[in-house]
Amino acid sequence: MVIVLDTNVLVSGLLNPFGAPGRVLDQVLSNTVRIAFDDRVLDEYSSVLARPKFGFSPADIKALIDQLRLNGQQVVAAPLSALNLPDAGDIPFAEVAISAPADALVTGNRGHFDPLEDQGVPVLSPSEFLESLGRMLRKD
């Protein structure tokens, strides 16, 4: 399964490893789930994680990004001018999700990505994604 992981889920997962975002991140880091990304997505992860308020060390940030790059799926995302997202900063995530194609985009801001549903990419909260993953794994 391939997902696009919104930055808010990544940060929440690191800050609270026992909540739903943390469990989603566990699935990514254990390679049960692969993330799709491009350089813009990884750059956003790096810059947000480097904010002093989070207190993550540069070495830890680099190690995480290296892990995501190594085990994820790098995508050359096609530009999508037809998407009308409320936050222009979300466009790279939407473009990667459609270009991958991703099985889901996991975010804490579902409303920001409503147009993706029309493109065939489910937009799920971390809890919804974990429920979906659990159903899929039980079928195997």
C-alpha positions in Angstrom: 0.0 0.0 0.0 1.2 3.5 -1.0 0.1 6.6 0.8 1.0 10.3 0.8 1.5 11.5 4.4 0.6 15.1 5.1 3.2 17.0 7.2 0.7 17.5 10.0 0.4 13.7 10.5 4.2 13.2 10.4 4.8 15.9 13.0 1.9 14.7 15.2 3.2 11.1 14.9 6.6 12.1 16.1 5.3 14.3 19.0 2.7 11.7 20.2 3.8 8.2 19.1 0.9 6.5 20.9 -1.9 8.3 19.0 -3.3 7.5 15.6 -0.7 9.6 13.7 2.1 7.8 15.6 0.7 4.4 14.7 0.5 5.5 11.0 4.1 6.6 11.2 4.9 3.2 12.8 3.4 1.5 9.7 5.6 3.6 7.4 8.8 3.1 9.4 8.2 -0.7 9.6 7.7 -0.8 5.8 4.1 -2.1 6.1 3.1 1.0 4.2 5.2 3.0 1.7 5.0 6.7 1.3 5.0 8.5 -2.0 6.9 11.7 -2.2 8.8 14.1 -4.3 11.6 16.5 -3.4 9.0 19.3 -2.5 7.3 17.0 0.0 10.6 15.9 1.6 11.8 19.6 1.7 8.6 20.6 3.5 9.0 17.7 6.0 12.6 18.9 6.7 11.8 22.5 7.1 8.8 22.0 9.4 10.6 19.4 11.5 13.6 21.9 11.9 11.4 24.5 13.6 12.8 25.2 17.0 9.4 24.7 18.7 9.6 21.0 18.0 13.1 20.4 19.4 14.1 17.7 16.9 17.8 17.4 16.3 19.2 18.0 12.8 20.7 14.5 12.9 17.4 12.9 13.8 15.6 14.8 11.1 18.2 13.8 8.5 17.9 10.1 9.6 14.2 10.2 9.3 14.2 11.8 5.8 16.9 9.3 4.7 14.7 6.5 5.9 11.7 7.8 4.1 13.7 8.4 0.9 15.2 4.9 1.1 11.9 3.0 1.7 9.4 5.2 0.1 8.4 5.7 -3.5 9.9 8.8 -5.2 7.4 10.3 -7.7 7.8 12.7 -10.6 4.6 14.5 -10.0 2.7 16.0 -12.9 1.5 19.6 -12.4 -2.2 19.7 -11.9 -3.6 23.2 -12.6 -7.2 22.0 -12.4 -7.1 21.4 -8.6 -8.6 24.1 -6.5 -7.2 23.5 -3.1 -7.7 26.0 -0.3 -4.0 26.0 0.7 -1.5 26.3 -2.2 1.1 24.6 0.1 -0.9 21.4 -0.2 -0.6 21.2 -4.0 2.6 19.1 -4.0 1.0 16.5 -1.8 -2.1 16.4 -4.1 0.1 16.1 -7.2 2.2 13.3 -5.7 -1.0 11.5 -4.6 -2.5 11.6 -8.1 0.8 10.9 -9.9 1.9 7.9 -7.7 -1.0 6.9 -7.7 -1.5 6.7 -4.0 -4.0 4.4 -2.3 -4.8 7.3 0.1 -3.6 10.7 1.3 -3.5 10.7 5.1 -4.0 14.1 6.7 -5.4 15.8 9.8 -7.0 18.4 7.4 -9.3 16.4 5.3 -11.2 19.5 4.0 -8.0 20.8 2.5 -8.0 17.9 0.0 -11.6 17.4 -0.9 -10.9 17.8 -4.7 -8.7 14.6 -4.5 -11.7 12.5 -4.0 -12.9 13.4 -7.5 -9.5 12.3 -8.8 -9.9 8.8 -7.2 -7.6 9.3 -4.3 -9.2 8.7 -0.9 -8.5 11.3 1.7 -8.4 9.8 5.2 -7.7 10.9 8.7 -5.1 8.8 10.5 -7.8 6.9 12.4 -9.7 6.2 9.2 -6.5 5.0 7.5 -5.7 2.6 10.4 -9.2 1.2 10.2 -8.8 0.7 6.4 -5.4 -0.9 6.8 -6.7 -3.2 9.5 -9.5 -4.4 7.2 -7.1 -4.9 4.4 -4.6 -6.9 6.5 -7.4 -9.1 7.9 -8.4 -10.1 4.4 -4.8 -11.4 3.7 
